[in-house]
Amino acid sequence: MDQAKPKIFIVEDESIVAFDIECCLKKNGYNVVGSATSHVEIMEKVSTTKPDLVLMDIRIHGDIDGIECAKQLRNIFETPVVFLTAHSDKNTIERATKTRAFGYVLKPFNEKTLVTNIEMALSNFTQELKVLQGRKKFSITLDKLNLGVIIFDVDGKVNFINLSARALTGWDKNKIIGKSLKTLLFNKSSEKQIDLDIVLRERVNLCLLDVVAQDSDMPHAVSLDLTIAPIVQAGNIEGGMVIFHDYKAIVHSAFTGEIKPPKQSEDINSRGVLELCPWCKKWKDEADNWNQIEEFLKTNKPARLHHSACPECVRILIRNVNLKLEKNPHHRRN
């Protein structure tokens, strides 16, 4: 049997209809790998046959219907489903839509309609897999950054938080995704929510000090200095990103490795820390100029550091993320 042919699994409670469908599929070059009529049988056979697509009748044997079964197939096996059914009422269609099905064919149907829906479903699922793979690579890239990155959509809802951001805030990824960023970030002095609208409306970068990051589901809060920047694609605002850093980094003596109290030079701010860019390793002096760290170490004792991205590195990061999103717009979706 030609394994290159798309593998189709049939779910149909009427044996005569199932046989007609199988003949139609084989005639058009598909590989029918099995059929079933009940939920338990479907899950068992799909796990072993691993079809490329399931043709699903909504009415099946057992305690759950084809819609619930299709939802399980997507969640467990990531198997695309095309519904074949005589049900066209609004409630059934709405329930079927929520399963992320790739097609909905009403009975009675002809051969052309069936084949067209199968080809469209297979094509769309292939594209979806490419998007998911690209999104995974994009996420891995951001997870490697030694700074926190949160991406939000035009409504201010979080749709990505990288590994460093989760570590610094203690936030649970599964609980944070979908939440409004406005409910998570507060101005420490005024205790008001951060205004994300100005970033999206004016298309400007917003640099904020001592922002309180706290999720109502978490018992603790953290204080961060951060930059909020818009994400622009093809001239349109698609959302924004939050970039922030850790206070815990320490510059120690290159000779002894000992951690020493910082010398209170004019370049160490009132919090007793020296601002250092985590990428280019430049430090900010009292005149807000960014200099090579070696210059500071030549004349000062080691200091407790606060990672604070220099403007040039922030521009590079924002440009790189925007270029990545421009190449594949689906990356911005969760």
C-alpha positions, 0 to 999 in steps of 0.5 A, spaced: 500 500 500 502 506 498 504 510 504 505 516 500 497 517 500 494 521 505 491 516 510 484 517 512 480 514 518 472 514 517 467 515 523 460 513 520 455 509 524 451 507 518 455 501 514 452 502 507 454 510 508 461 508 511 462 503 505 460 508 500 465 513 503 471 508 503 470 507 495 469 514 494 476 515 497 480 510 494 477 512 487 481 519 489 487 516 491 486 516 499 489 511 503 483 508 508 486 506 514 480 504 518 473 506 521 469 506 527 462 507 530 464 509 537 468 513 542 472 508 545 473 504 538 475 511 535 480 513 540 484 506 540 484 505 532 486 513 531 492 512 536 495 506 532 493 508 525 495 515 526 491 518 520 492 524 517 485 526 517 478 523 520 472 524 517 467 524 523 460 523 523 457 527 529 452 521 531 456 516 534 455 510 539 457 511 546 456 516 551 459 522 547 458 525 540 462 526 534 463 533 536 466 531 543 470 526 540 473 531 535 475 535 541 479 529 544 482 527 537 485 534 537 487 535 544 491 528 544 493 527 537 493 533 534 489 530 528 485 534 524 477 533 523 472 534 517 465 533 520 460 529 515 453 530 518 446 531 516 445 536 522 445 543 520 442 547 526 445 553 529 447 550 536 451 544 532 455 548 528 457 552 533 459 546 538 463 543 532 466 550 530 469 550 537 473 544 536 477 547 531 475 542 525 477 543 518 471 542 515 463 541 515 460 537 510 452 536 510 449 530 508 447 528 502 454 530 499 457 529 492 464 526 491 467 533 488 464 536 495 468 531 499 474 531 496 475 538 495 473 539 503 479 533 504 484 537 500 483 544 503 483 541 510 490 537 509 492 543 506 490 548 512 493 543 517 500 543 513 500 550 514 498 550 521 503 545 523 508 550 519 506 556 523 506 552 530 513 549 528 515 557 526 512 559 533 516 554 537 523 556 534 521 563 535 519 562 543 525 558 543 529 564 541 526 569 546 527 563 552 534 564 551 535 571 552 537 573 559 532 578 560 524 578 561 520 579 555 512 579 555 508 580 548 501 582 548 496 584 543 492 590 541 487 589 547 493 589 552 492 581 553 498 577 554 500 572 549 507 570 550 511 570 556 519 567 556 522 563 560 526 569 564 520 573 565 517 567 568 523 566 573 523 573 575 516 574 576 514 567 579 508 567 574 505 561 571 505 561 564 498 557 563 495 562 568 498 569 565 496 567 558 490 571 556 490 576 562 490 583 561 497 586 562 494 592 565 492 588 571 499 585 572 503 592 572 502 598 577 506 604 578 509 603 585 509 611 587 502 612 584 499 605 585 495 606 578 495 601 572 501 602 567 498 606 561 499 601 555 494 605 550 500 611 549 505 606 547 500 603 542 497 610 540 503 614 539 507 608 537 513 610 542 517 606 547 515 607 554 521 606 559 519 606 567 522 605 573 520 601 579 514 598 576 510 593 581 509 586 577 503 582 581 498 577 579 492 576 583 493 569 583 500 570 586 502 572 593 508 576 592 510 582 588 516 584 584 519 591 583 522 591 576 525 597 571 522 595 564 521 598 557 514 597 553 515 598 546 510 597 540 510 591 535 509 594 528 507 590 522 506 592 515 505 599 518 500 597 523 500 596 530 499 589 532 501 589 539 507 590 544 512 587 548 515 588 555 522 588 556 525 587 563 531 585 567 534 582 574 537 586 579 541 580 582 547 580 577 553 582 581 560 584 578 565 581 582 573 582 582 576 579 576 582 577 580 579 574 586 572 573 585 570 576 591 564 580 592 565 586 595 561 592 597 561 598 592 565 604 592 560 610 592 562 613 586 557 618 582 556 613 577 552 608 582 545 611 583 541 612 590 539 605 590 547 603 590 547 599 584 550 600 577 546 600 571 549 595 566 546 593 559 546 585 559 547 585 551 553 590 550 555 590 557 556 598 557 554 602 563 550 608 564 554 614 568 551 620 571 550 624 565 546 618 562 552 616 557 553 609 556 560 606 556 564 600 556 564 596 563 572 595 563 573 603 564 568 602 570 572 596 573 579 600 572 577 605 577 572 603 581 571 597 586 566 591 584 558 594 584 552 590 585 548 591 578 542 593 575 541 590 568 538 596 564 538 595 557 541 601 553 537 604 548 541 602 542 540 594 544 533 596 546 532 598 538 536 592 536 531 587 540 525 591 537 527 591 530 529 584 530 522 581 533 518 586 528 522 583 523 521 576 525 513 577 526 514 581 519 516 574 516 511 570 519 505 574 522 502 568 525 508 568 531 504 574 534 498 569 536 498 565 542 
